[in-house]
Amino acid sequence: MDHSSHGIIEGPALTGELPRTTVPALVRRRLRERPEAVALVDAASGRELTCSALDHAIGRFAAGLAAQGFKPGDVLLLFAPNSPEWPIAALGAMAVGGVVSGANPMYGAADLAHQMRDANARFVFTLPTLLSTVREAAALAGGATVVVLGEAAGALAFASLMASTDPEPAPDIDPDALAALPYSSGTTGMAKGVMLTHATIVANVSQYLQAYAHPPDKVLLAFLPMFHIFGFTIITLCGLVAGCRLVTVPRFEPEAFLKAIATYRVSRLAVVPPVMHFLGLHPMVDDFDLSSLEVIGSGAAPLGAALEHKVAERLKCKVLQGYGMTESSGCVTVSHPDRIHAGTSGQILPGTQARVVDPATGADVARGQSGELWFRGPQAFKGYLNQPEATAATFTDDGWVRTGDLVTIDADGYLTVTDRLKELIKVKGFQVAPAELEALLYTHPQVADAAVIGRPDDRAGEMPVAYVVARGALAAGDLKAWVAERVVAYKQLGDVVLCETIPKTPAGKILRRVLRQQDAVRMRG
C-alpha cells in the first residue's frame, strides 16, 4: 500500500540497503551461486550457456577488450540484434569500467554516426551483415575499432577476444560511474543519450525484484531489443539476477516468436502493445502450444483493459502492465501477478516517490485526477549526455524527474497512463488523449493496428484522425461511425485513413511526429 503526504505518493520501503556494487558484479555473483543452471539459450540453434560458462565468457571478453586498448570510461557501442553474445559483450565492457550504448540494428549510417559521435564511441560490436553500415558510420563519426561476431576483413573477431589469455582486468569501479548510455526513443525529436550509472541500474534491478520476484528457473523470452531499456534492464538483467533462463530471439517475427515460446516452454513473457495485439487477435497463435505461459507483462506504451482481458482469456494466463522510461533505468511502476488491476500499469516501486501535477502550474492534483507524472528515486538517471538544457528542463530543483506522461493514480496507488503531454489533441478547447481512442479502436474486430493524431482544423483547432491497418474488409466511413456511437462529440474522429503500417519505434511506441508529417504531406497532395 502506498503512503501519501502533501501529494507525494510513496512505494513500499526497500527491504534492505541497495547493493553498492557494479552491474556485472551483481549479475556474476548470482551466476556463481548456480553454476550448472542454464542461463542463456539461442532460440534458433538451441545453443546453451550455463551460468558458469556465461560468467567465464564475461571475464574473457573483458580481458580481450582491455588487450585492445579499451579503458575505463571508454564507450562500446552495440549494433546487433539480440543473441547470447549481446549480454556477454555488454557486461564484459562494463567489467572493464567501460560504458555500453546499444543502437537500433535497423539504423542507417547517418543515425548510427550521430550516436557514435554523440557518445564518443570508439569501439563497436556488430555482425558481418551490418558491417557496411558500421564502416560508413565510422567514417562519418571519426573512426572506430570494430568487433564482429564471426569473421570479416579489417575487424576484430569476437572469438579472438574471447581467446585472450590475459588476466581479467580488475579496475576499482565507482558505483556512481557511468555504466550505460541508451538513447531515448526520440518520438519527439533526435534521440538523446541517457546517462545511467551502475548505482541507478543496480537500484532498479533490486527494486523490480523486490516488487515482482521471478521464482528461479522460470523461462523468459528475450525478444524485445536489448539495446532498449525494457529489453536490457527488465528482461536481461532482472532475468539473470533472478535466476531465470533467457531464450534469445533476434527480433519479432511471428512464427519464430511463437515457435520459441512453444519449443522452450516459456513461462514469463514481456511484450509491447503491438505484440499483445498479435497475441489477442491473430489466427496463427492457435497453431502453437503456448500452454507454458504463466504471466505476460506489457510496457513501453499504454494498453486498454479490453485487450488485456482478451489475451488472458485466449492464452489462459495472467496479463499485466508496468510503466517505465529510459530515464528511470528501467521502470517506475510494476503490477504483481496476484494484484492485477486491468488497464493500469501497477503500483509505485519500492523506494520510489511519485507526484501527479498540473502541467501548467506544477501543483499536485487530487488523487484520481489526471496530471503529469513526476518521480524521484535511486533509479533516476543522471542527465542527458551533452544536453544541459534538456537535463535542466527534465529535473525540478528538488530532484523530481518530469516524465512528460499524463497519468492518474487511484486511491490504491494504481497508475494509469492516459497519454503523452505533448501528444494531446486540442478540440475546441477540450483535450483528447490519442491513447484512449486507440484503445477503443483496438476492440474493433477488423482493426489490426491503429494510431490517432491531431490534424490542424480551422474550426476546431485540431481534429482527431485515425490511421488504421485493417484486418479483412473495412470501410473507413463505417469505422468512423462505429467510434462516433461510443464517444462524446468532441472525441469523434474527423477522418479515418486506411494504411499498410503504423510508424513505430523498436519498442512499439507510435512515432506520431512521423505520422503527423505524413498526414501533412497527404493533405497537401
N, C-alpha and C positions, 0 to 999 in steps of 0.2 A: 504493500500500500504506500502511496506517496504522501508526503507531508508538505503543506503549503504555508508560506509566511510571506505576506506582502507581495503576493503574486508569484513568488518563486515556488516552483513545483520540483520536489526532490525525489530522485530514485532512492531505492533502499541503500543502507550503509554498506560499504565494502566489508567483506567478512575478514579481511586481513590487510596488511600492508601490501601495496603494489610492489612486485619484484623490481629491484634496481639492477636491471641486467640488460643485455642486448637481445635483439630479436633472434639471431642464430643460437645464442646460448640458451634461451628459453626453449626453443624447438629441440635442440640437441640433447638437452637434459632429459626431456620426455622420451626421445628416441632411445636413449641409453637405458631407460627403465624397462623397455620391452624389445630387446634386440632382435628376436626371432620373428616378431609380428611383421606382417606385410604393411608397408607404409604407402607405396605408390604402385599403381598398375597403369600401363599404357593400354587403353581400350582396344586400339586397332590390332596390336600384336600379341597382347596378353603378357607382355614382359613385366616382371615384378621386381621391386626393390624392397628388401626388408628394412626395418628401422636401422639395423646395424650398417647395412650397405649404403643407405641414404646418409647417415652420419659420416661414414668414411668418405663418400663422394663429395660432400660439402667441404671437408677438410682438404681433399686433394685438389678441388677446383680453386680453393683459396690459395693453396701453395703454388699452383701453376700460374694463377693470375698474378700473384706477387712477383714471381720469377720473370714475368714480362714487364715489370716496372709499375704495376698497379699499386697505388699507395693509399693510405688512409685519407679520406676526403675526395678521392677520385670518383668519377661517376661511370657506372656501367649501364649503358642503355640496352634494354632487352627488346629486340624487334623480332618476335617469333610468336607463333600460336602456342597454346598450352601443350606441354609434354612433361615427362618426369624431369627432364633436364632444366626446365624453366626454374623451379624452386632450388635446384642444385646450384645453378648459376647465381640466382638472387641471394641465397643465404651464404654462398661461398664468398661473394663480393662483400657482403655486409661483415663477414667474419674477418676480413682484412681491414675493416674500418672504412670500407667504401660505401657509396650511395647508389641505390638502384633506381632506375627510371624506366618503367615499362612504356612501350609505344605501341599503338594500334598497328598490327601487321598488314592492315589494309591501306595504310598511309601511302601516298605517293612521295616522291623525293622532296618536294617543297615543304610539306608538313613535317616530314621526318627531319629535314635540315633545320627547321625552326626549333624543334625540340632539342636536337643535338647542340645547336648553337646556344640556345637559352640555358640549357642545363650544363653547358661546357663539358659534354660527354666526349671523352677521347677513346673510350672502349665501347664496342658494340657486339652483342651476342645475337646471332641470326642463323637462318637456314640458307643452304645454297640457292634455293629458288628465289630468295629475297635479296640476294647479293647485289644484283644490278641496281636495285633501288638504294641500298645502303651505300654503294660506291658513288652514285650520283649525289646523294645527300651529303656524304662525307666531303665531296669536292666543294659543295656549296658552303659547308659548315667549317671547313678548315682542316679536314683530315681526321682519321680515327684508326685505331688498332681493331681489326675485325676478328672475332672468334666465331667460327662457323661449326654448326653441328653436322659433321660429315667432312668432306674434303673439297677444297676449292683453291685454285691458284691464288697466291697473294693474300691468303687469310690463314690465321692460326686454327688448326683443327682442335675442336673441343677435346677429342681423345688425347691429343698431345699434352694439353694442360692437365688432364686427369692422370696422365702417366708420370707427372712430376714426382721426383724422389726427394725434393727439398722438404725440410721440416715445415709443418704448418705455421704460418706467422701467428704470433700471439700479442697483437697490439693491445695497449691499455685503452679501451674504447669507453668514452664518457657516454652514459645512457642518454644524455641530453644532446649528443651529437646527431647530425642529420643521418638518417638511415634510408629513407625512400623519398623519391621525388616524382610521384604520379602527377599526371597532367589532367586537370579537371576537364570534363567532357566538352566544355566550350559550346553549350547550347545557345549562349547569347553573344558569343564573340570568339576571339582567339583563345585557345586553351592556355591555362596558366599553370606553372609549376607549383605544386602544393608541398610545402616543407613539413615532413613528418620525421620525428626523431625516434630513436629506439624506445625512449620512455613513453611517447604518445601511443605507439603501436602496441607495445607490451601492455600498457594500461587498457587499451581497447580489447585486446585478446582476453585479458583477465576479467574485465567487466562482462564481456559477452558470455564467457564460460561460467561465470557465477550466475548469470540470469537464465542461461539456456545451456545446460551442460549436456553435450552429446555423450551418451554412455560409450565406453570404449568399444572398439571393434565394429562400430557402425560403418556402413559403406557409403561414402559420399561421391557424387559425380561432379568432377571438377571440369565443367564445360564452359562456365562463364569465364571470360578472358582474365588471365592472371595479371595483365597489365592494368586492369581496372581494380579499384579498391575493394569492391564486393568480392571479386574472384580471388584477390590476393589475401586480404586480411580475414574475411569472414569464412571463406571456404578453405583456402590453402593453409594459412597459419593456424586458425582456430581448429581446423580439422586435424592437423598434425599434433598440435598440443593436447587435444582431447583424446588422442589415441585412436583416431579413425583411419580407415583405409581409403585413400583417394584414388579414384579412377579418372585418369585424364583423357579428355576428348579435345581435339584441336579447335573445333568450332561447332556451332549448332548446325547440324544437317539432320533433318527429321528422322530418316531411317537409322542412321548411325547412332543418333541420340537414344532412340527407343531401344535399339538392339543392345547398346551398352547397359542400359538400366536392367533389361531382361537377363542378359548374359552374366553380369556380375552381381545380380541381386541387390541393386542399390536400395538402401533403406532411407537415406536422407537426401533430399534434392533441393537445391536452391536455384531459383529461376527469376526471370524478369517478366513483366506482364505479357509481352508478345508470345512467350513460350507457354505461359499459363493459358493463354487463349487457345493455343495449339492443343494443349493437353485437354482442354474442356470441350473442344468442338471438332477437331479433325478426325475423320473416319479412320485414318491409318493407326491411330492409337489403339484401336480394338484388335489389331493384328498381333500385338505383343503382350506377353505375360508381365504385367507391371505389379503383380501382387506383393512383391517385396517392399514396395514403398510404404513407409510409415508416416513420414512428415514431408510436406512440400512447403518451402518458405519462399516468399516473393519480396523483392525490393527493387530499388532504383527508380521506381515511379509508382504512383498510387493505383490501386486496383479496387474495383467495386465489389461489394459483398456478394452480388449475384454470381459473378464468375468464380469467386472462392467456393461458394456452395456447389456450383456445377461440377468443378473439378473434384471436390471432396466426395461427392456422390458417385461420380463416374469411376474414380480410382480407389474408393473405399479407404481413404487415408485422411489424416489431418492436414488442413491447409491454413497457412498463417502468413502474416506480413511483418516486416521490420522497416525501420527508417534509418537512413544514414546518408553520409556525403563524404567525399574525399577529404574534406576539411575536418572530419571527425575521426580520421584514421580508419574508419570502417562504419561504425553505427552509433546511433544515439538512443534508439528505442528498439525493443525486440518483443515478440509475442512468445509466451511459454505455451508449449503444446497442450497443457492442461488448463489454460486460461485464455482461450481464443475468443476475441470479440470480432466477428467477421466484419470486414470493411475498414478495420482500424490497423494501425501499424504497431500495436502493442504499447508497452509502458516504458518509462524512462529507465535507462540502465543504472545499475548501482554506481554510486559515486558521481552521479551526473545531476546537474540542475538545469531546469528549463523555465522559460517565461514565454508567454504569448502576448504580444504587444500590438497596439495600434500602430501601423507603419507610419502614419502621418505624425503622431505625437510621441511615440515611444512609451506611452502609458500602458500599464497592464490592463488587459481586457478581462471581463468577468469569465469565470470558468464555463466552458462550453461555447463561448463566443469565438469567432474566427479572428485570427491575427497572425502576425509574422512570428515564427518560432525563433527564439534565441536560446542557445545552450552554452553551458560552461562546465568544464570537467578536465581531467588529466589527459583525455584523448584529443583535446583540441590542437589543431595544427599550429605551427609557429609563424605562419605568414606565407605570402606568395613570393616566390623567387623573383628578384629584380623588379618587384611591383610594390613599392612602398605606399603608393596612393590607394591601390586596390586593397592592400592589407589594412590600412587605416580605416577605409570605408567599411570593412567587414567586422572589425573588432570595435566594441564600445570601450570607453575609457576604463571601465571596471572589469574588462576581460570577457564580456559576453560575445559570442560569435553570432552575427546576424546571418541566418541561413538563406533568406530570400524566399522561403517556403511559407505559404499560408496554411495554417493548421487550426484544429480545435483540439482541446484536451478536456475530456469529460470528468465528472466527479470522481470516477475510479482511476483516473490517470491514464486512460487510453487515448492515444494520439491518432487523429485522422488528418491526413494531408488533403487539403482541398485544392491547392494549385500553387504554381509559382507566382510570386508577387508581380513579376514583370510580364506575366502572360495572361492576366485578367483582361477580359473583353469588356469595354465600357459601352453599354447600350442605353442611350437616353438617360445617362446618369446612373443607371443600375450596373452592378458588377456581375459578370457572368464568368464562371470558372470553366475553362475548357474540359478539365478532367471529369466534371460532373456529367457533361453531355457525352463525353467519350464512354463513360461507364454505362450510360443508358444505351448508346449505340451498340456496345458490345453484347447487349442482351438480345439484339435482333438476330434471328437465325441465319439471315443472309449476309450478315456483316462479318467479314473475316478480319478486318483491321480498320481503324479509324483514327483520325486526328482532327481536332477543331481549332481554328484560328479566328482572329478578328480581321475583318476586311473593312477598310475605311468606307463610310457611308455618309452622304451629305445630310440625310435627315436624322439618322440615329447616332451619328458619331462613328460607331462601328456596328457591324452585324456579325453574329456567329456563322461561320462557314465550315461545313464538314467535308473533309477529304476521306473517301471511303473505298476500301478494297472489298469488292463484293465476292460472295461465295454463291455461285449459281446466278440465276436471273434476278436482277434487282433494278427497279426503276427509281431514279433519283427523286422524282416527284412523290412517289409512294412513300419513300423513306422520310422525306421532309414532312409529309402529312402525319406519318406514324409518330414522329417526335413531337409534333405540334399538339397531338392528343394527350401528351404526357408531361408537358412542361408549361410554366407560366408564359404569358405572351412575350415578354422581353427576352426569354431564353430560346425562343423558336429559331430554327435555322433559317438564315436568309438564302442559303444556297447549299446544294449537295453536289460535290464533284466526284464522279467515279474515276478511280485511278488504279494503276498497276501495283504501286508500292508507296509506303509512307517513309520519308527520310528519317532515319534514327541514328543515335549513337550506338556503339557496340553493346552498351549496357541496356539498350532498349528505350532510352529516353527519346521522345519525339523532338526532332530538330525543327521547332516552329519557326525559327528565324529563316531557315532554308525554305520551308513551306510558304511562308509569307512572301518571300522573294519570288517563288514560282507562281504564286497566286497573282502577284502584281504584274508579272510578265504575261500571264494568261489573260488578265483583264485588259491589258494594253493591246494584246494581239487580236 
